[in-house]
Amino acid sequence: MLDLRFIRENSQTVEEALRNRQDSAPVDEILRLDGERRRKLLDLENFRHTRKEASRERKVDKASAEEARDLRATIRDLEEEVKKIDEQLESLLLQVPNVPHPSVPVGKGEEDNVVVRTWGEPKKPDFTPTPHWKLGETLGIIDFERGVKLSGTRFYVLKGLGARLQRALIWFMVDLHTSQHGYQEIYPPFMVKRECLVGSSQLPKFADNLYHDPESDFWFIPTAEVPLTNLHRDEIIPAGALPFNYVAYTACFRREKMSAGKDTRGIKRGHQFDKVELYKFTEPENSYDELEKMVADAEAVCQQLKLPYRVSQLNTSELGFASAKSYDIEVWASGCEEWLEVSSCSNCTDFQSRRAGIRYRPTPDSKPRFAHTLNGSGLALPRSMISVMENYQQKDGSIAVPEVLQGMVGAKIIK
């Protein structure tokens, strides 16, 4: 959430940010209500002052008593009006996305993202690579038919060494981030309260893409970013405690309404998928340095798996709702013959912490400030799985298991 005062004093900046994002938000209505609220607050202050002065005079005649009653009623009515405006403003402010950092390139689509570096060369095998959906079925490690039987379209079953391969990838990623990159492992709930999704910016904007149990008002998480954001909701973090670096494995649940008709083959895009999430709470002056570190931590996973990848800085139109600056990491998949996004790392500045009430003290005696929050995949399944399957496939139809995973998979070859 943007600070109301920031919008008031920088309305042109906010409008320009919306244009660059190819987005819209009710900025004019926010400014109108803000002006009305400030006028009513001024009236309220004047009426309260009048009541205070009148009480000092201690008049007890009938006329003054009636005036006092009328004044109290006027003050009550004004307080109720201000409360209603506050509720309206809160609802409208939740619809305004974050302002992109000045370093973010302005663009109108995915083609305007900027590749900042690449690592490794896409393999050019001396045979025609098989896409993962055929490879998985031939090897008996992915069962699409039974996934549909159990749950419907965009579900599948991993079997045998396929299930072990995905589990090994998760173990490897979590262990790498905890043992070498300084993250603390968290195992959060996969269902959360409504206020958690408001705090992390999924609600109200993306309600249609979330799974919800209305009876208990539980929401299935679309990403571990949601519970990790809210670990410190409504807290004041003591001086010297930041940064906090967290890593969490969770299943993720999305209705995928926004991607109807896209990527229907294979396991690339499903309603349920696994992900290892990286999350940071930092002081504002360090957050963009911490973003670069987070991207490097996610890249290290690709490097140890020896998967060719590229890092792109997202342009303004591709930024997530809460993000001020983001990088995508895409790995090459030789069977699909395309780059697959396995991580998106973002600095959300104080956008989420303002919504969730997450503050810290720069010094023991200073006033609390809003912390900065960052999130990124470290990495996401199943696209990491796809890249491993397709890049490590052999001419005879088998899959060589990456060296760093062989001990956990318990095999060197899947055949």
N, C-alpha and C positions, 0 to 999 in steps of 0.2 A: 504494500500500500504506500502511495506517495503521501507525504506530509501535506495537509491542507494549506498550510502557510506557503509551502513551496509552489503549489499550484497557483495560489493567489498572486504570488510575486513573480512567477515565471510561466504565465499561461501560454505565451507564444512558444516557449521552449517545449512545453508539454504538447501543444498542438502540432508542432513540427515533428516531434517524436512519434506521434500517432500517424502522421502522414508517411513518415519513413518506414514505419512498421506495417503499412498498408492495413491499418486498424482504425477503430473508432471508439470513442468513449464520451460520456455526457459531461464534458468539461464546462460548457456554457451553463448547464443546469446547476452544476456544482458551484460555479461562481455566483450565480443568482441566489441560490440558497444561502451561500456563505455571507453575501451582503445582507440578506434579510435577517439572518441569525445575528450578525453583528449589530444591526440596528435595534433589534429586539433586546439584545443584551444591554445596549446603552440605555434603552427605556427602562429596563428592569433595574439597572443600577440607580437611575434617577428616582424611580418610585421607592426603592428600598431606602434611599437617602432621605426622601420626604417622610417616610414612615418613622425612620429613626429620629429625625428632628421633631416630629409631632409627639413622639413618645416622651421626649425630653421635657416638653412643655406640660405634660400631664394634665391635659384638659379633660374634664369629666362631664361637660354639658352634652345634651342629647345630640346636637348637630355634629360635634366633634367625634362622638362615638360612631355615628352613621358614616362619617367620612373615613374613619379608621377601618370600618367593616368593608366599605367599598374599595379602599386601598389594598386591603388584604386579598380581596377577591380578584382585583386587577393583577396583583403580583402572582397569585396562583395561576391565573389564566395565561399570563406571559411565560411562566416557568413551564407550563404544559406545552405551550407552542414551541418554545425553544427545544424541549425534549423531543418533540415530534420532528423538528428540523434536523436535530442531531441524528436521529434514526435514519431519516432520508439521506443525509449526507454520508453516513456510514455505508449504506447500501450502494450509493453511487460511487463512492471512492473505491469500493471493492472491484469495480468494473474497469478501472484505469490501469493499464500495464506499466511496467517499469520504464524508465527513460534510458535509452541506450547510452553506453559510454562513448565519448567523442572518438575513440579509436575504432569503433565499429563501422565497417564500410556500409554505405547506403546502397540498398538494392531492392529489386522487385520480385525476386524469385531465387530458387535454389542455384540457378546458374551464376548468380552474382556472389556466391560464397568464394572466399579466397583461400587457395591451398597454400599453407605456410611452410610445409615440409613433407617429405615422404621418407619411408624407410623400407629397404628391401625392394626386390624386383618381382613383379607377378610372374609366377612359374609358367613356362611354356613347355608342357610335357610333349613327348613324341607320340602321344595318343590323344584321342578325343575325350576330354574329361566328362564324367557323368555328373549331372546335377544331383544334389544330396537326396532329393525325394526318391529317385530311382535307386541310387546307391544304398540308401538306408533300407529300402524294402528288399532289395536283392540280398543284402547281408543279414536280413532278419533282425535289425536293430531298431527300426522305426515301423510302427504298425498304424497306418492311417485309418484303415477300415474299422478297427476296434475303437480307436479314439472317437470316430464319428458315432459308432454304436453307443458308446458310453455317454457322450456329451454333446454331439452335434458337430457342425462344421467348425473348422479352425481349432480342432483338438486332435491329439495324437497320443500314442503310447510309445515310450522308449523301453526297449527290452534288452536284457542281457548286457553285453559289452557297450551297447548304446547308452543305457542308463548309467553304467559305471563311468563311461567317458564324460558324460555331463557332470556327474557327481565329482569326478576327479578335477574337472575344470573349476568347479566352485571351490573345492578344498584348496587347490593350488592358488587361486586368486586371493582368497581370504588369508591364507598363510603368508603369501608374499607381502600383502599390505600390512599385516600385523607385525611380521618379523623384520621386514626391511624398510618399510615406509613410515612406521611410527603411528599407525592407526589403532584405536581400541575397538575390539570386536563387540558388536551389539546384536542381540537377537530380539527384535521387537515383535509385538503383536501384528498379525496380518489384517486385523479389523480394528478400526478406530472410530472415535466419536466425530460428529459433524464439525466441531470447532477445530479439530486437527486439520481437516481439509481446507477450511477457511484460512487457517494460519499459514499453511504451505502454498496457498494460492490456487488449489484445484477447484474450490467452490468460491463463488457460484458459477464461474466461467465455464467449467467443463463437467457440469453435473450429468449431462447426457452420456458421457463416456465412462461413467463410474457404476459399479455394482453396489446396490444398496439394499439392506434389510430394513424396511420401514417400520416393522413392529418393534424392533430393538433400537432402531436408529443407528445401526452399525454400518460402516462403509468399508468395503474391501479395498485395500490399498492398491493404487495403480503403480506405486513405486515406493521403495523404502525411504525415499526423501520425505514422505509424509510423516511417519512416526519419528524419524530422526530430527526433523525440524522442531517437533513438539516436545522433545525430551526436556527442553529448558523453557517451555512456554510459561509466561507470567513469572519469570525468575529474574533476579538481579545477580549476575555472575560477579564474584568478588575480584578485586584488583589483582592482576598478575596471573589469573587462572587461564586466560586464553593464550594460544588457540586450543580448541578441542578438535580432535581428528577422529572420526568414527568410520567404521566399515561394517556393513550389515549384508548378510545374505537373506533374501526373502523371495517368495513367490510374488508375482504381480498380476493384477486382474484389471483388464480393460475391455470395454464393450467394442472398441475399434469402429465406432460409427463414423468417425472422421476419415477412415481409410477404406470405406466400402468399395469393393471391386479391385483393390490393390493387393498385389503379392499373395494371391490365393493359393499358389502352389507351394507345397512343402511346409516347413516349420518356421518360416521367416516371420510371420505375423499371426499371433494367436491371441485368444482371449485370456489365456493363462501362460505365463512364462517366468523363468527364473532370472534373477539379476543380483550381482554383487554391487552394492552402492557405496560410494565414498561421500563423506559429508564433513564440512568444516564450519566451525564458528570462530570468527577472527575479529580483531580490532580493525576498524575501517582503513587505517593507513597501510595495513599489510595485505588487504584482501586480494589485490590484483597480482601480487607476488605469489600468494598462496594458490591462486588460480593456475598460474604457470606450473607450480609444483604438482598440483593435482593432475594436470594433463600429462606431465612427465610420469607420474605414478601409473596412470592408465596405459600409457605407451609401453612401460616396462613389461606389462603383461603380454602385449603383442610381440615384443622383442624376444622374450624368453620362450614364447611358443613358436617363434620364427615365422610369424605371419606378416606378409607385406602389408603396409598400411600407409595412409596419408592423413594429415591433420589439416582441417579447414577451419578458418574463422568464419562464423556465420555472419551474414549481412543483416541489416535491420529488419527486413521482412521475414526472416527465418528464426529470429530470436523467440525463445519461449516467453510466455506472459510475464513471468517474474524476473527474467534475466536481463542484466545490463550488458553482459558480454559472454559469449559462448564459443567453444571450440567443439567440433565433431571429429571423432576418430573413426575412420572407415577402413575395414580390412578387405583384401581382395578375395573373391571366391571364384575359383577357376571353372567350376561346373556351371554356375549361374552366369559367369562372365560379367560380374558387376562388383562395384564397391558396396559393402554393407556397413551401415553405421552400427558400431558396437559400443560407443560411448559418446555422450554429450556432456561436456563439463562447463558449468556456468557459475558466474558470480552474480548473486541476486542482491548484492549490497544490503541495505537495511530494509528492503521491500518486504521480505517475509517476517523479519524480526519485529517490524512495526505492527504487522497484523497479529503476530503471536505474542507480543509483549515481552520480547527477549532483550534484556539490557545488561550492561556490564559497567563496572566502575573503572575508569582509567587509572585512578589512584584511590587509596582508601578513603580520602576525604572529598573526592570529587562527586559531582552529580552524575547519575547514571546516563549512559548513552546507549543507543541501539547498536547491537552487534551486527556484523556482516555475516551472511550465510552463503556457502558455496556447496554445490552438489555435482556429482558426476558418476557415470557408470564405470565400474572397475573390474570386470566388464559385464555386458549384458549377454545372457543366453536368450535364445538359442542361436543367434547369429554368429557368435564365437564358435559354437559347435559346427555350424555350416561351413565356416571357413576352414576349420581343422579337417573335417571330413573331405572337403573338395580339394584342398591344397595338398593333403597328405595321401590322396588316393594313388594306388599303384596300377600299373598296366593290366595286371591280372584281376582287377576289380576289388582288391583288398584295400585296407586303410592302414598306413603306418601310424602308430601312436607317437605323438611328440615325446622326445626324450624326457622332458620334465614331468610328464604325466604317467610314464610307464609303470612306475612303482605303485601308484594309486589305482591304475586301471588293471594291473596284474597281467598285462600282455604287451607285446611289442607290435603285434599285428592283429587287426580285426579282419577276419576272413570267413 
